[in-house]
Amino acid sequence: MNTDIQAYNAKQSSADKEICALLSNIIDENLSNAGNKIWHAHPVWFLDDNPIAGYSKQKKGIRLMFWSGADFDEENLNVLSEKFKDAPIFYNMVSEISNNDLRRWLEKEKKI
């Protein structure tokens, strides 16, 4: 994993650190061909130089975002805008993360 992303994860509180570590591991496993870096101060994964998934610390929790998530037709992802195709989900505990959902969303992101 990118050392800058490891450093980002390490700066988080204990609960957030666990969430970030799990998210980055699952994203890395499922997007093995993707590049990743800190982009606009947050971990982001790219396919063909296009951002596809990333996360950041927000007031509501750790925000996992998919740049094409509005096209996933997934109930758990919040489509916030009609103008953009991004859709996030927020996590406050590692137990809230569904590995199956996350893997399915990453597969959809690769195809879209």
Kinemage of the C-alpha trace (Angstrom):
@kinemage 1
@onewidth
@group {chain A} dominant
@subgroup {mainchain}
@vectorlist {calphas} color= white
{ca met a 1} P 0.000 0.000 0.000
{ca asn a 2} L 1.058 3.559 -0.655
{ca thr a 3} L 3.064 4.895 2.318
{ca asp a 4} L 1.209 8.229 2.182
{ca ile a 5} L -2.090 6.392 2.602
{ca gln a 6} L -0.621 4.404 5.492
{ca ala a 7} L 0.415 7.691 7.111
{ca tyr a 8} L -3.083 9.141 6.558
{ca asn a 9} L -4.633 6.093 8.226
{ca ala a 10} L -2.197 6.246 11.131
{ca lys a 11} L -3.217 9.852 11.925
{ca gln a 12} L -6.832 8.876 12.593
{ca ser a 13} L -8.416 8.104 15.981
{ca ser a 14} L -8.455 4.435 17.036
{ca ala a 15} L -11.923 3.634 15.666
{ca asp a 16} L -11.347 5.625 12.476
{ca lys a 17} L -7.922 4.031 12.014
{ca glu a 18} L -9.562 0.578 11.996
{ca ile a 19} L -12.149 1.703 9.448
{ca cys a 20} L -9.518 3.279 7.190
{ca ala a 21} L -7.251 0.230 7.388
{ca leu a 22} L -10.077 -2.141 6.465
{ca leu a 23} L -11.296 0.082 3.620
{ca ser a 24} L -7.817 0.501 2.155
{ca asn a 25} L -7.111 -3.246 2.377
{ca ile a 26} L -10.366 -4.240 0.677
{ca ile a 27} L -9.984 -1.555 -1.995
{ca asp a 28} L -6.378 -2.615 -2.671
{ca glu a 29} L -7.390 -6.287 -2.919
{ca asn a 30} L -10.220 -5.592 -5.346
{ca leu a 31} L -8.565 -2.864 -7.401
{ca ser a 32} L -5.139 -4.440 -7.777
{ca asn a 33} L -4.572 -2.651 -11.108
{ca ala a 34} L -5.530 0.757 -9.713
{ca gly a 35} L -3.096 3.451 -8.763
{ca asn a 36} L -3.575 5.193 -5.446
{ca lys a 37} L -2.343 8.312 -3.751
{ca ile a 38} L -3.321 11.133 -1.465
{ca trp a 39} L -5.402 13.434 -3.656
{ca his a 40} L -6.899 16.629 -2.252
{ca ala a 41} L -5.621 15.463 1.167
{ca his a 42} L -7.457 12.086 1.077
{ca pro a 43} L -6.720 8.516 -0.113
{ca val a 44} L -8.061 7.953 -3.639
{ca trp a 45} L -7.768 5.049 -6.100
{ca phe a 46} L -7.574 5.640 -9.857
{ca leu a 47} L -8.126 3.593 -13.007
{ca asp a 48} L -6.681 5.122 -16.172
{ca asp a 49} L -6.095 8.370 -14.264
{ca asn a 50} L -9.792 8.587 -13.341
{ca pro a 51} L -10.682 8.695 -9.633
{ca ile a 52} L -12.997 5.831 -8.757
{ca ala a 53} L -12.982 5.340 -4.975
{ca gly a 54} L -11.663 7.129 -1.931
{ca tyr a 55} L -12.349 7.967 1.669
{ca ser a 56} L -11.994 10.897 4.026
{ca lys a 57} L -12.674 11.919 7.594
{ca gln a 58} L -15.847 14.005 7.872
{ca lys a 59} L -17.994 15.177 10.790
{ca lys a 60} L -20.457 12.330 10.106
{ca gly a 61} L -17.688 9.685 10.110
{ca ile a 62} L -15.405 8.144 7.537
{ca arg a 63} L -16.899 8.923 4.139
{ca leu a 64} L -16.306 6.284 1.484
{ca met a 65} L -17.067 7.694 -1.949
{ca phe a 66} L -17.470 6.182 -5.381
{ca trp a 67} L -17.168 8.648 -8.248
{ca ser a 68} L -19.698 6.712 -10.366
{ca gly a 69} L -21.777 5.460 -7.435
{ca ala a 70} L -24.998 7.122 -8.598
{ca asp a 71} L -25.098 4.590 -11.435
{ca phe a 72} L -24.793 1.577 -9.112
{ca asp a 73} L -28.488 1.519 -8.212
{ca glu a 74} L -27.575 0.638 -4.626
{ca glu a 75} L -29.876 1.497 -1.741
{ca asn a 76} L -27.094 2.006 0.827
{ca leu a 77} L -25.223 4.612 -1.210
{ca asn a 78} L -26.428 8.197 -0.918
{ca val a 79} L -26.749 9.999 -4.231
{ca leu a 80} L -26.443 13.632 -3.202
{ca ser a 81} L -26.632 15.447 -6.503
{ca glu a 82} L -28.228 15.121 -9.891
{ca lys a 83} L -25.321 17.018 -11.419
{ca phe a 84} L -22.560 14.623 -10.328
{ca lys a 85} L -22.436 10.817 -10.373
{ca asp a 86} L -20.724 10.366 -7.004
{ca ala a 87} L -22.305 8.530 -4.090
{ca pro a 88} L -20.935 8.109 -0.557
{ca ile a 89} L -21.587 6.005 2.500
{ca phe a 90} L -20.482 6.921 6.034
{ca tyr a 91} L -18.962 4.608 8.627
{ca asn a 92} L -18.476 5.189 12.356
{ca met a 93} L -17.571 1.633 13.367
{ca val a 94} L -15.684 -1.073 11.516
{ca ser a 95} L -18.619 -3.437 12.170
{ca glu a 96} L -20.784 -1.288 9.851
{ca ile a 97} L -18.677 -2.230 6.826
{ca ser a 98} L -20.099 -5.032 4.705
{ca asn a 99} L -17.238 -6.696 2.848
{ca asn a 100} L -19.716 -8.139 0.327
{ca asp a 101} L -21.282 -4.739 -0.384
{ca leu a 102} L -17.909 -3.062 -0.711
{ca arg a 103} L -16.596 -5.725 -3.085
{ca arg a 104} L -19.784 -5.524 -5.190
{ca trp a 105} L -19.512 -1.722 -5.396
{ca leu a 106} L -15.865 -1.930 -6.423
{ca glu a 107} L -16.773 -4.396 -9.195
{ca lys a 108} L -19.463 -2.027 -10.430
{ca glu a 109} L -17.021 0.887 -10.321
{ca lys a 110} L -14.531 -1.029 -12.466
{ca lys a 111} L -17.208 -1.737 -15.096
{ca ile a 112} L -18.633 1.784 -15.176
